[in-house]
Every structure is written in structure tokens, then in C-alpha cells.
Amino acid sequence: MPGSVGFIGLGAMGGPMAQNLLKHGFALVVHDVDPAKAALWRTRGARVVDSAADVAAAVERTICMVETTAQAEAVVSGERGVMHTARPGHIVVCMSTIDPFTARLAERLESRGIAMLDAPVSGGTERAASGELSIIVGGAVETVAACRDLFRAMGANVFHMGGLGQGLAMKLVNNMLVQVNTVAVAEALVLGVKAGLDPQAIYDVVRVSTGTSFAFETRVPRILRRDFSPGGTVDISFKDQELETAFAKQLGVPVLLANVTQQVYQMARAAGLNKEDGSAVVKVLERLAGVKVGGPE
């Protein structure tokens, strides 16, 4: 039987990921800063504790699925962080999308006999719920092997990219493509509608033509339905692009489109669209062009 696993961060992605661990027979020790989320998990049979340190004291492997780099640092090395109570041999699996250089937290953990993996995920909330995420891992081969049972419970694909930080680097490459493409899709839709084209016809043509992409095929139906419930919010898209552009600067790599399209997400945030799906950037372009894509909201 699977043993106990710690899980910190039970939000839109972490919640369904943790649920899949339960489905596969893992006992969970969980923590979230939101008391309401914690109460929900108590009803699901998880053991709810008051801090990351309390999680690590109770298990041998701890998953961290928080939103920002600062939150991940607090979970691992903060005043009530994992490193203060985890015993030698413990493994911290950071599945958040954060600064790849933050993976150097591992140096502090290693001095205490604690191992770390960076294992960000791709697939959004839908695949998190179905257990079909892509899990992109950086870290030692033996540590990855020791966590494959967890990854199999949450994902359909596991990619070991190399040493610590390489999983995050790969995740930022992937996210940069999706976020830039989302803005391009929104621009194309608004251009087509302004030219008098039927938006459904735009979708029907492009999806079987050379302009199609994952972003096009998944974002356009949502836009046509005016369904901007978050699979990944504008705020998170902006945060990820901030990571991508900062990482590129540290490496000395020019990333023109990531920088330019980040400003569209910033415009969407300024317009109050922060917690809507990333596809809501189309609203910014619609307002500028004086058109609307799709049906009534």
C-alpha cells in the first residue's frame, strides 16, 4: 500500500493533484494558508496540519504546489518551513512554476540530508483533475526514481530533463510559447471579426490549416462561448512571463515576443481581468478595436 505523503498548496491545480493521490491510495498530510481549503480536506480524510514544518515532520516526501517563488521559498526554508523538521532522507518535490535559480534552495537542504526535485506540471486544471498532467522534472536520477509512484498518480507523462532547475527551465520554455501564442490568437480573432468574418468560421478554417496550434484549438472555443472561467488566470500568466523574461535576462538571451506580449497581460490586469482565464486578454484587444468576438457574456 502507498504510504503517507505531504501536500502543501491546495488551490486550483494542487487540489485536484492531491485528490488523485488520494484516489491512488496515498494517505495525505496537508497544509494550505486558506482555512476553508484545509477544512474541506479534513472531510476528505486527509490529516490537516498548521504549517509546512508540521507536514514535513509527519512524512518522508513533501509536495509543494504554491503560486509564487516567494511562497515556495517560505514553504521550504521559512520560519515554519519544511527544512526545520524534515529528517535526513526526506524528499521535497517542488511542483510550482517558479524561478529556476530558486532550485538552489537544494544546497541548504542537502546539508541536512534532504533531497529536492523541481517538477513543474503542464496541462491546466482539466488535466490536473483527470490525472493526465505532463510532469517535467529536474534532479538526481535516484531521487526521481523514488518519486515515480507519485508522478504516475498525478500525470500521464514524466520527463526527466536533467539536473536540478532543468525541469523549471523546460516549463518556462513551454509556457512562453503558449502565452505568446494566446496573444497572437486573440489578435487574429479580433482582426478577422473587424474585417467582417464570422468568428466560428475563423475557427473552422484555421484549426485545419497551417495557423492552428494548441493555444488556438483550446482558447478559441472558450472565447466564442465567452467562457473565461480560469484554467489559468491572467495573473498567473503574467507571473510566468515575469519569470521567463527575468530568466532570459540572467542567461543573456533576447526574448522580444515574451516581453511584448507580457504587456498585453498587464493591460488585462489593469482592466480588472486578473482572475479570469488567460484567454480574457482578447477583451483588451476587442475594446481597442471596437468589436466583440463570440456570443454574449
C-alpha positions in Angstrom: 0.0 0.0 0.0 1.2 3.5 -0.7 2.4 5.5 2.3 1.8 9.0 3.6 2.6 12.0 1.5 2.7 15.7 2.4 1.0 18.2 0.2 1.3 22.0 0.6 -0.9 24.2 -1.6 -4.4 23.0 -2.4 -5.5 25.6 -4.9 -6.9 25.2 -8.5 -4.0 22.9 -9.5 -2.9 21.5 -6.2 -6.4 20.4 -5.1 -7.1 18.0 -8.0 -3.5 16.8 -7.9 -3.9 15.9 -4.2 -7.2 14.3 -5.0 -5.6 12.0 -7.5 -3.0 10.9 -4.9 -6.0 10.0 -2.6 -7.6 8.0 -5.4 -4.4 6.0 -5.8 -4.3 5.1 -2.1 -1.9 7.6 -0.6 -2.6 9.0 2.8 -2.2 12.7 2.8 -0.9 15.2 5.4 -1.9 18.6 4.0 -1.5 22.4 4.7 -2.9 25.4 3.0 -2.9 29.1 4.1 -6.6 29.2 3.4 -8.5 27.6 6.4 -11.6 26.9 4.2 -9.5 24.7 1.9 -8.0 22.9 4.9 -11.4 22.2 6.4 -12.5 20.7 3.0 -9.6 18.3 3.0 -10.3 17.2 6.5 -13.7 15.9 5.3 -11.9 14.0 2.5 -9.9 12.1 5.0 -6.6 14.0 4.9 -4.8 14.9 8.1 -4.7 18.7 8.2 -1.8 20.5 10.0 -0.9 24.1 10.7 2.3 24.6 8.8 4.8 23.3 6.2 7.0 22.2 9.1 4.2 20.1 10.6 3.7 18.4 7.2 7.4 17.5 6.8 7.6 16.2 10.4 4.9 13.6 9.6 6.0 12.2 6.2 9.1 11.2 4.2 8.1 13.1 1.0 6.5 16.5 0.7 5.0 18.1 -2.4 4.9 21.9 -2.7 2.3 23.4 -5.2 2.1 27.1 -4.4 1.9 30.0 -6.8 5.0 32.2 -6.4 8.7 31.9 -5.9 8.4 33.7 -2.6 5.8 31.3 -1.4 7.9 28.3 -2.4 10.9 29.7 -0.5 8.7 30.2 2.6 7.5 26.6 2.4 11.0 25.2 2.1 13.1 27.5 4.3 10.8 29.9 6.0 10.3 30.2 9.8 7.9 27.3 9.7 9.3 25.6 6.6 10.0 22.1 5.7 13.7 22.2 6.3 13.3 22.7 10.0 11.5 19.4 10.7 12.3 17.1 7.8 14.5 14.2 8.7 17.5 13.0 6.7 16.3 11.1 3.6 13.3 13.4 3.2 12.4 14.4 -0.4 10.9 17.8 -1.3 9.1 17.9 -4.6 8.5 21.4 -5.8 5.8 21.3 -8.5 5.3 25.1 -8.6 6.3 27.2 -11.6 9.0 29.4 -10.1 12.4 30.9 -10.8 14.7 28.0 -11.9 17.6 29.6 -9.9 15.5 29.1 -6.8 16.2 25.4 -7.1 19.5 26.3 -5.4 17.5 26.0 -2.2 18.5 22.4 -2.6 22.0 23.3 -1.4 20.6 24.3 2.0 18.5 21.2 2.1 21.4 18.9 1.1 23.4 20.0 4.2 20.6 18.5 6.3 20.4 15.3 4.2 17.2 16.4 2.5 16.8 15.9 -1.3 14.9 18.1 -3.7 13.3 17.9 -7.1 11.8 20.6 -9.3 8.8 19.1 -11.0 6.5 21.7 -12.6 3.5 20.5 -14.4 1.7 21.3 -17.7 -1.9 20.6 -18.7 -4.0 23.1 -16.7 -6.8 22.4 -14.3 -8.6 19.9 -16.6 -5.7 17.5 -16.9 -4.9 18.0 -13.2 -8.3 16.7 -12.4 -8.1 13.8 -14.9 -4.6 12.8 -13.7 -3.1 13.4 -17.2 -0.6 16.2 -16.5 2.8 16.3 -18.0 5.4 16.4 -15.2 8.7 18.0 -16.1 11.4 17.0 -13.6 14.9 18.2 -12.7 17.1 16.5 -10.1 19.1 13.4 -9.3 18.2 10.2 -11.1 17.7 8.2 -7.9 15.5 10.9 -6.4 13.3 11.0 -9.5 13.0 7.2 -9.3 12.0 7.4 -5.7 9.0 9.7 -6.7 7.8 8.0 -9.8 4.8 6.5 -7.9 3.7 10.0 -7.0 4.1 11.2 -10.6 2.2 8.2 -12.0 -0.7 9.1 -9.8 -0.9 12.7 -11.0 0.3 12.6 -14.6 0.3 10.7 -17.9 3.8 11.9 -19.0 7.0 12.2 -16.9 10.0 13.9 -18.5 13.4 13.9 -16.6 15.2 16.9 -18.1 18.5 16.7 -16.2 19.8 18.3 -13.0 18.0 20.5 -10.6 16.4 23.5 -12.2 16.2 21.9 -15.6 12.6 20.9 -15.1 11.7 24.6 -14.4 13.7 25.8 -17.3 11.8 23.5 -19.7 8.5 24.5 -18.1 9.2 28.2 -18.8 10.1 27.4 -22.4 6.8 25.7 -22.8 4.8 28.4 -21.1 6.4 31.1 -23.1 5.2 29.5 -26.3 1.6 29.1 -25.0 1.4 32.7 -23.6 2.8 34.4 -26.7 0.6 32.2 -28.9 -2.5 33.1 -26.8 -2.0 36.8 -27.5 -1.4 36.1 -31.2 -4.7 34.1 -31.3 -6.6 37.0 -29.7 -5.1 39.4 -32.2 -6.0 37.2 -35.1 -9.6 36.8 -33.9 -10.1 40.5 -33.4 -8.6 41.3 -36.8 -10.9 38.7 -38.5 -14.0 39.9 -36.8 -13.2 43.6 -37.6 -12.8 42.5 -41.2 -16.3 41.1 -41.2 -15.5 37.4 -40.8 -17.7 35.1 -38.7 -15.7 34.0 -35.7 -16.9 30.4 -35.9 -15.8 30.3 -39.5 -12.3 31.6 -38.4 -12.1 28.7 -36.0 -13.3 26.1 -38.5 -10.8 27.2 -41.2 -7.7 27.8 -39.0 -8.0 24.6 -36.9 -7.5 22.5 -40.1 -5.0 24.9 -41.7 -1.4 25.9 -41.1 -2.2 28.6 -38.5 -3.5 26.2 -35.9 -1.9 25.4 -32.5 -2.8 24.0 -29.1 -3.5 27.6 -27.9 -5.8 28.2 -30.9 -7.7 24.9 -30.6 -8.2 25.3 -26.8 -8.6 29.1 -26.4 -10.9 29.9 -29.3 -13.9 27.8 -28.3 -13.8 29.4 -24.8 -13.7 32.9 -26.4 -16.6 32.0 -28.7 -18.6 30.9 -25.7 -17.4 33.9 -23.6 -16.3 31.4 -21.0 -13.4 33.0 -19.1 -13.6 30.8 -16.0 -10.0 30.2 -15.1 -8.0 27.3 -16.3 -5.0 29.5 -15.6 -5.6 33.1 -14.7 -4.3 36.3 -16.3 -2.3 36.9 -13.1 -0.6 33.6 -13.3 0.2 34.1 -17.0 1.7 37.5 -16.1 3.7 35.9 -13.3 5.0 33.2 -15.6 6.1 35.7 -18.2 7.8 37.7 -15.5 9.8 34.5 -14.7 10.5 33.9 -18.3 11.8 37.3 -19.1 13.9 37.5 -15.9 15.4 34.1 -16.6 16.3 35.1 -20.1 18.0 38.3 -18.8 20.1 36.2 -16.4 21.1 34.0 -19.3 21.7 36.9 -21.7 19.0 35.7 -24.2 16.8 38.2 -26.0 13.1 37.3 -25.9 11.3 40.0 -27.8 7.8 38.4 -28.0 7.7 37.3 -24.4 8.4 40.9 -23.3 5.9 42.5 -25.7 3.1 40.1 -25.0 3.6 40.4 -21.3 2.4 44.0 -21.6 -1.0 42.7 -23.0 -1.4 40.6 -19.9 -0.5 43.7 -17.8 -3.2 45.7 -19.7 -5.7 42.9 -18.9 -4.7 43.1 -15.2 -5.1 46.9 -15.3 -8.6 46.3 -16.7 -9.6 44.1 -13.8 -9.3 40.8 -15.6 -6.8 39.4 -13.1 -8.7 36.3 -12.1 -10.2 35.4 -15.4 -8.7 32.8 -17.8 -5.6 33.9 -19.8 -7.8 33.9 -22.9 -9.5 37.0 -21.5 -6.7 39.1 -23.0 -9.0 39.2 -26.1 -11.2 41.7 -24.2 -8.4 44.2 -24.2 -7.9 44.0 -27.9 -11.7 44.0 -28.5 -12.1 47.2 -26.7 -9.2 48.8 -28.6 -10.7 47.7 -32.0 -14.4 48.3 -31.1 -15.5 44.7 -31.8 -16.6 41.7 -29.9 -15.7 38.0 -30.7 -18.3 35.4 -29.9 -21.7 35.5 -28.2 -23.0 37.4 -25.2 -21.3 37.0 -21.8 
